[in-house]
Each structure stands twice: as C-alpha cells, then as structure tokens.
Amino acid sequence: MTDKQVFQDAYFTVLVDEQRGIVRTVRSSTPFPSLEELGDIFARLGDALDALGRSRYGLLADLRAGPGRNDPEFEIVMEQRHRPRWIGGFRKVGVLVRSTVGVMQIQRHARSDGFERMISKDEDELLTYLTDDVSSGKKG
C-alpha cells in the first residue's frame, strides 16, 4: 500500500498516494456533534489539505461510512462555508458513495456549489478518473 496517513481526527482521515497523485479524505461514521463545531472540524481538515499543496493532487472523498444528513441548516452551512474549504483547489475531485441516494445527493451539491466532480459507487472508476491526466503526462 502506498498511502501515507497525514491527518486523522474523529471525523476524517487523510491519506496521500504520492505515486498516483491522489489525496483521499475518508469520512468516519462519527456524526458531527453540532453545526457550531463544523467550523473547527473543517478548519483542521482544510489546514491539513492546504499543507499538501492541493493543485498537485486529485481528491478522492470517500463518504461511504459517513452518516447521511440532509437537513436544510446543515446543507446551507456545508455549501457556503465548508465544502469549498474541503474540495476547492484540487486538480480533480472524485466522490465515492455507497448508494444511489448518495449519488443523487452529491449531484445536487455539485449543481448548487459549482465544483466539478465525478460521483460514483465504484472506487476503481474514480481512481481511473483521478489519475487519467497524471498517467498520460497531461496537466489538468
């Protein structure tokens, strides 16, 4: 395994695969404690991602273990503040979900926040998408 862990807290683990040029954020099954605490959680995650130099990597956001949540207050704060801090600045973004409902929810996020991303239940498909321009020598 070529992934190196560079960050972990109760909510996220960040792994880096330098060979493939991929950063993987893995969401844990631990529910977020409150909307007020999201700022600190995403500040820590964002700082860890910033330290890597985002533009050099594709991001694979693995949300399969994350508890589903779509209450309006959560959706608004994620769209306006936290999702841009999480996924912004990467060469490409792929989102790994466990269900068709997850695909539909992330598609809705993509329409509202304007960040381009591939959404799939198939990890290999996302890895191919994220490494396509790296393995062919093209810059994205």
C-alpha positions as CSV (number, residue, x, y, z in Angstrom):
1,M,0.0,0.0,0.0
2,T,1.4,3.4,-1.0
3,D,-1.0,5.6,1.0
4,K,0.6,7.6,3.8
5,Q,-1.7,8.9,6.6
6,V,-1.1,12.7,7.1
7,F,-4.1,13.6,9.3
8,Q,-6.8,11.9,11.4
9,D,-9.5,13.0,13.8
10,A,-12.8,11.6,14.9
11,Y,-14.4,12.6,11.6
12,F,-11.8,12.4,8.8
13,T,-8.7,10.5,7.9
14,V,-6.4,12.0,5.1
15,L,-4.2,9.6,3.1
16,V,-1.8,10.6,0.4
17,D,-0.7,8.4,-2.5
18,E,2.2,10.3,-4.0
19,Q,2.8,7.8,-6.8
20,R,-0.8,8.3,-8.1
21,G,-1.1,11.9,-7.1
22,I,-4.2,11.3,-5.0
23,V,-5.3,12.6,-1.7
24,R,-8.0,10.6,-0.1
25,T,-10.3,12.0,2.6
26,V,-12.2,9.2,4.4
27,R,-15.2,10.2,6.3
28,S,-15.8,8.2,9.5
29,S,-19.1,7.0,10.8
30,T,-19.0,9.5,13.7
31,P,-21.8,12.1,13.4
32,F,-20.8,15.7,13.5
33,P,-21.6,16.9,17.1
34,S,-23.3,20.2,16.1
35,L,-23.4,22.8,13.3
36,E,-21.4,25.2,15.5
37,E,-18.5,22.7,15.7
38,L,-18.3,22.2,12.0
39,G,-16.1,25.3,11.6
40,D,-13.3,23.8,13.8
41,I,-13.6,20.4,12.2
42,F,-13.3,21.7,8.6
43,A,-10.6,24.2,9.6
44,R,-8.4,21.4,10.8
45,L,-9.2,19.3,7.7
46,G,-8.6,22.3,5.4
47,D,-5.3,23.1,7.1
48,A,-4.1,19.5,6.6
49,L,-5.1,19.6,2.9
50,D,-3.5,23.1,2.4
51,A,-0.2,21.8,3.7
52,L,-0.1,19.2,0.9
53,G,-0.3,21.7,-2.0
54,R,-3.8,20.9,-3.3
55,S,-3.2,21.7,-7.0
56,R,-0.7,18.8,-7.3
57,Y,-3.3,16.2,-6.4
58,G,-6.7,14.7,-7.3
59,L,-9.0,14.4,-4.4
60,L,-10.9,11.2,-3.6
61,A,-13.6,12.0,-1.0
62,D,-14.7,8.7,0.4
63,L,-18.1,9.3,2.1
64,R,-19.2,5.6,2.3
65,A,-19.0,5.4,6.1
66,G,-20.4,8.9,6.8
67,P,-23.8,9.2,8.4
68,G,-26.4,10.6,6.0
69,R,-27.5,14.1,6.7
70,N,-29.5,16.5,4.6
71,D,-31.3,18.8,7.0
72,P,-31.6,22.3,5.5
73,E,-29.3,24.1,8.1
74,F,-26.5,21.5,7.5
75,E,-26.8,21.7,3.8
76,I,-26.6,25.5,3.8
77,V,-23.5,25.7,6.1
78,M,-21.8,23.0,4.1
79,E,-22.4,24.6,0.8
80,Q,-21.5,28.2,1.8
81,R,-18.5,27.5,4.1
82,H,-17.2,24.0,4.5
83,R,-17.4,22.2,1.2
84,P,-15.4,24.8,-0.7
85,R,-12.7,24.6,2.1
86,W,-12.7,20.8,1.7
87,I,-12.7,20.2,-2.1
88,G,-11.5,23.5,-3.6
89,G,-8.2,23.8,-5.3
90,F,-7.6,20.1,-6.3
91,R,-6.7,19.1,-9.9
92,K,-9.8,16.9,-10.0
93,V,-12.3,15.7,-7.4
94,G,-14.0,12.3,-7.2
95,V,-16.6,11.4,-4.6
96,L,-17.1,7.8,-3.5
97,V,-20.5,7.0,-2.1
98,R,-22.2,3.7,-1.0
99,S,-25.7,4.2,-2.6
100,T,-27.7,5.6,-5.4
101,V,-29.3,8.0,-2.9
102,G,-25.7,9.2,-2.1
103,V,-25.0,9.7,-5.8
104,M,-28.2,11.8,-6.1
105,Q,-27.4,13.9,-3.1
106,I,-23.8,14.7,-4.2
107,Q,-25.1,15.5,-7.7
108,R,-27.4,18.1,-6.1
109,H,-24.4,19.5,-4.2
110,A,-22.5,19.8,-7.5
111,R,-25.3,21.7,-9.1
112,S,-25.6,24.2,-6.2
113,D,-21.9,24.8,-5.4
114,G,-20.4,24.7,-8.9
115,F,-17.5,22.4,-8.1
116,E,-16.9,19.9,-10.8
117,R,-16.6,16.3,-9.6
118,M,-17.1,12.7,-10.6
119,I,-19.5,10.8,-8.3
120,S,-19.6,7.0,-8.2
121,K,-20.1,3.9,-6.1
122,D,-17.1,2.3,-8.0
123,E,-13.8,3.2,-6.4
124,D,-11.8,1.9,-9.4
125,E,-13.7,4.2,-11.8
126,L,-12.9,7.2,-9.6
127,L,-9.2,6.2,-9.3
128,T,-9.0,5.9,-13.1
129,Y,-10.7,9.4,-13.5
130,L,-8.3,11.0,-10.9
131,T,-5.1,9.5,-12.4
132,D,-6.0,9.8,-16.1
133,D,-4.1,13.0,-16.8
134,V,-1.2,12.0,-14.5
135,S,-0.6,8.7,-16.2
136,S,-0.8,10.2,-19.7
137,G,1.6,13.0,-18.8
138,K,-1.1,15.8,-19.3
139,K,-1.6,18.5,-16.8
140,G,-5.2,19.2,-15.8
